[in-house]
């Protein structure tokens, strides 16, 4: 579980990354809040069921690989915990 200070740090960095990222789906992946990302193993596999139209979702064999800078950032931050 991420403490409040760490969550504030993550949110600040998240806003900086979002400002630099052109998301064709208006950051739909973030609509459930950060809590879901604490429970997921975020890495290379796309965590979303619906990734149609996402320019960051790349098909690789039977997997959908997420190349989104925002998701990579969250994955790195929650792996630190």
C-alpha positions, 0 to 999 in steps of 0.5 A: 500500500502506498502511503500519502506522501508517496501517492502525492509524489506519484501524482506530481510526476504523473501530471508532468508525464501526462502533460508531455504525452498525447493520449488518443483516449484522454487517459482512459486507463487512469479513470479508475484511480491509482488504487487499481495500479497498486494491485496490478503487475504493471509491466509490458502487458497492457492492463486494459481490456479495451485498447482499440484505438490506443497508439501505445498498444502494440501487438506482439504475438498473443500479447498486447504490449503497452508502450505508454509513458504514463503506464511505464511511469506508474509501473516503475513507481509501484514496483519501487514499493 
